[in-house]
Amino acid sequence: MLLSEGQMSDYKGAALMIDALPKARAMLGDRGYDADWFREALATRGITPCIPSKANRKVPIPHDRTLYRERHKVEIMFGRLKDWRRIHTRYDRCAHTFGMQRRLRPRFWP
């Protein structure tokens, strides 16, 4: 788990976590992860990137639109987590307290 400041961009956080990625067939990411170095790093690990191209990319890179639609399940999960006010507003600013709340949440949430 990487707990970063809110102003950190997605691909900078990905750079810190790239070595910790589990084995997977594909990686679903939003446009914030559209960087050539990140796509290459995924490819060297045998992971197919399913990332839509940014609007400013001169030559768009195709992605699997059907697979990308599955990303909504992750977004729904984060939406439910944000319903829990403690995580949404981050009253617990310490990383260890935030992590404890994250571990306890599945016990109380169906």
Secondary structure per residue as TSV (DSSP state, phi and psi in degrees):
chain	resnum	aa	ss	phi	psi
A	1	M	-	360.0	135.7
A	2	L	-	-117.6	118.8
A	3	L	-	-105.6	109.8
A	4	S	-	-118.3	168.6
A	5	E	-	-68.3	157.5
A	6	G	T	-67.5	-20.1
A	7	Q	T	-86.7	-6.3
A	8	M	S	-72.7	133.6
A	9	S	-	-73.1	159.7
A	10	D	H	-61.0	-45.1
A	11	Y	H	-72.3	-24.7
A	12	K	H	-70.2	-39.0
A	13	G	H	-66.3	-36.0
A	14	A	H	-64.9	-35.5
A	15	A	H	-62.0	-35.2
A	16	L	H	-75.1	-25.3
A	17	M	H	-104.8	-2.4
A	18	I	G	-58.9	-36.6
A	19	D	G	-75.2	-18.9
A	20	A	G	-95.2	2.6
A	21	L	-	-64.7	135.5
A	22	P	-	-75.0	166.4
A	23	K	-	-65.9	132.7
A	24	A	-	-153.9	159.9
A	25	R	S	-84.2	-36.0
A	26	A	E	-143.8	157.0
A	27	M	E	-125.0	119.0
A	28	L	E	-91.3	127.5
A	29	G	-	-147.7	155.3
A	30	D	-	-85.0	-174.3
A	31	R	G	-62.1	-20.3
A	32	G	G	-63.8	-20.2
A	33	Y	G	-97.1	7.2
A	34	D	-	-79.2	90.3
A	35	A	-	-140.8	139.4
A	36	D	H	-59.5	-42.0
A	37	W	H	-64.1	-34.8
A	38	F	H	-71.5	-41.5
A	39	R	H	-61.5	-40.9
A	40	E	H	-66.5	-40.2
A	41	A	H	-63.9	-39.0
A	42	L	H	-66.0	-43.0
A	43	A	H	-62.9	-38.1
A	44	T	H	-66.6	-23.4
A	45	R	T	-92.6	2.6
A	46	G	T	78.7	20.5
A	47	I	-	-104.6	127.2
A	48	T	E	-83.0	119.9
A	49	P	E	-75.8	130.8
A	50	C	E	-116.0	77.8
A	51	I	-	-129.7	121.8
A	52	P	-	-67.2	148.7
A	53	S	-	-73.6	148.5
A	54	K	-	-67.3	157.5
A	55	A	T	-66.3	-26.4
A	56	N	T	-90.0	4.3
A	57	R	-	-74.5	128.5
A	58	K	S	-64.8	-43.3
A	59	V	S	-118.5	104.4
A	60	P	-	-61.0	141.3
A	61	I	-	-96.3	125.5
A	62	P	-	-68.0	151.5
A	63	H	-	-138.6	162.7
A	64	D	-	-78.4	102.3
A	65	R	H	-65.6	-34.3
A	66	T	H	-65.3	-45.9
A	67	L	H	-65.9	-38.8
A	68	Y	H	-63.1	-29.5
A	69	R	G	-64.7	-21.9
A	70	E	G	-70.8	-14.1
A	71	R	G	-62.1	-22.3
A	72	H	H	-60.8	-26.5
A	73	K	H	-64.0	-38.6
A	74	V	H	-69.1	-42.0
A	75	E	H	-62.7	-38.7
A	76	I	H	-64.1	-41.1
A	77	M	H	-60.6	-44.3
A	78	F	H	-67.7	-33.8
A	79	G	H	-61.6	-40.4
A	80	R	H	-68.1	-38.0
A	81	L	H	-63.1	-37.7
A	82	K	H	-69.3	-20.8
A	83	D	H	-64.5	-26.6
A	84	W	S	-80.7	105.9
A	85	R	H	-54.1	-35.2
A	86	R	H	-60.9	-39.7
A	87	I	H	-79.6	-40.4
A	88	H	H	-60.1	-46.3
A	89	T	H	-95.7	-6.1
A	90	R	T	53.6	52.1
A	91	Y	-	-62.2	-35.9
A	92	D	-	-88.6	99.2
A	93	R	-	-85.6	-14.9
A	94	C	S	-77.7	140.6
A	95	A	H	-62.6	-39.0
A	96	H	H	-68.9	-35.3
A	97	T	H	-71.3	-41.4
A	98	F	H	-61.5	-42.0
A	99	G	H	-64.8	-38.6
A	100	M	H	-63.9	-43.1
A	101	Q	H	-62.5	-36.3
A	102	R	H	-66.5	-35.8
A	103	R	H	-75.6	-32.5
A	104	L	H	-78.5	-27.3
A	105	R	H	-55.4	-43.7
A	106	P	H	-62.1	-22.6
A	107	R	H	-70.5	-28.8
A	108	F	H	-106.9	-1.0
A	109	W	-	-120.8	122.0
A	110	P	-	-67.4	360.0
